[in-house]
Amino acid sequence: MTFQPASATKPKRARSTTPRQPRAALPSLRKELDTFVVSVNELLHAFDPLDALDDKEVAALVDALDKESRKSARLHRGLSTLLTFGSGGGLGMGVGIIIGRRLARRQLFGQTISPVVDQVGGVVISGVQAEPSEAAEAMAMIRGMMAGTPDATNGATPAG
């Protein structure tokens, strides 16, 4: 008697001749990705402007993430969870942003960075429902705060 692996003793399954149904297209996450990437980029800019992405790099990153997430259900689910503060990592991120905003309001990041951390955290949290133009307006206000220029919405300059 010779030894035969288990796979050799099992009959092979017949392949189906019916064609596979194409998967439904996954929805675009472009709006949410744009808001998130711009917000994180502004935070990077606050700490070191050399590390921040320029507008073309932001657009390329958002475009690439959106295209890949439409191809991969796993990536789409992961990004969707991250962007909507759903179960798992999104909850931790949401709590982290809220804690960061509270620390910023107590000026624990310094007078220059604290208002930016607070504003960017607010934009990230509300950015999921925001239109891209609203997120861009909020980011313009944050840039003005960082530069010490008048605020785009009320003309006030940040307190120094």
N, C-alpha and C positions, 0 to 999 in steps of 0.2 A: 504494500500500500504506500503510495507516494503522498507527500504533503501538498495540499492545494490551498492557496489563500482563499479566504471567505468570498472575495469578490469574484473568483473564478467559478464558484459553485452556484452563485445566484444568477437567475436568468436576466438578460438585459431587458430593460424597459423599452417598449416601442415608442418612438417619437411621434408626437401629434403632427398631423398634416395640416391642421387649421392654422392660418396665419395669426401671429400675435397682434393683439389690439395695441395701437400706439397709446402711450401714456398721455393723460391730459397735461396740457402745458401748465407749468407752475406759474403763479402770478409774480409780477415784477415787485422787487423790494427797493427799486431805485430811489423813491422819495425818502423812505426811512433810512436807507444807507447813506444818502447824500447828507441828510440832517446829522446823522451820527458821525460820519467822517469829518464833516466841517466842524462840528463841535469839538471832537477830540483834537483836530488840527489846531484849533484856536487855543486850546489848553497847552499844546506843545509850543505854540508860538509865544505864549505868555512866559514859559520857562526859558526857552531859547529859540529866537527867531530863525536861527540857522537849521534847526531840526524840522521846522514846519514845512508842509508840502505847499507848492504853488498851486494855482487854480487848475492848471492842466494836469498836474499829478493827482489832484483830488478827483477830477473828472475821470481820469483813466482808472484809478483805483475803484471808484464807484461802479463804472461801466464793467470792469472785469469781474468784480464781486457779483454784480447783478446777473451777468451772462452765465457765470459758473453756477450760481444758485438756481437758475432756471433749468440747468441740465441735471443737477444732482439733488434729489429729494432730501438726502441726509444733510447736505450743506444748507439747503433752503430752510429746513426745519431748525437747524442750529442758529442760523442768522436771525430767523424770525423770532426764536426764543430770546436771543440776546437783545434784539431791537424792541421787543414789546414787553420786556421785563416779565416774561412768562415763568414757568417752573424751571427749577434748576439754577443755572448760572445767572439768568436774568434777575432773579430775586436778589441774589447777592450783589449784583451790580447796582440795582435800584437802591438797596439799603446803603451801599457804599457811597453812592452819589448824595443821598440825603444826609448822611453823616458828614461827608466832605463839605456840603453847603453849610451845615451848622458850625463846623469848625472855621470855615471861611468867614462867617458872620461874626465870629469872635476874634477876627484878625490874626489867627494862628499861622497864616501863610504869608504874613506881611501886608503892609498897606497897599502895595502895588498888585500883588497876585490874588489876594483874598476876594476882591470884588469880581475878578475874572473867573475864579473857581466857582463862585456862587452863581454868576450869570450863565456860564457854560453848563453847569449842572442843571439849572432850570431849563435851558434850551434842550438838553439831551432828554430830560424827563418828558417835557411837553412836545418835543420834536416829532414823536411818533405820529401825533395827530396834526402837526403843523404842516402847512403848505411850504414848499421850498422858498417862496418869496418871504414868508414870515420868518423862517429860519435865517435867511440872508439878512433881513432887517435887524434881527437880534444880534447877529454876528457883527454887523456894521456898528451897532451901538457898543458892543464889547470892544471892538478895535478902537473906537473913539475913547472909551474909558482908559484903555491901555496907553494911548498916545497922549492923553491929557487934553484932548480936543473936545469941543462941545458935543454933548449927546445928540444923536440924530433925532430923538423923539421929543425932547423938551428943551434943548439948548443949554442945559446945565453942564458945568464942568465937574469932573469927579473931585471929591474932597481929598486933599492931600495929606 
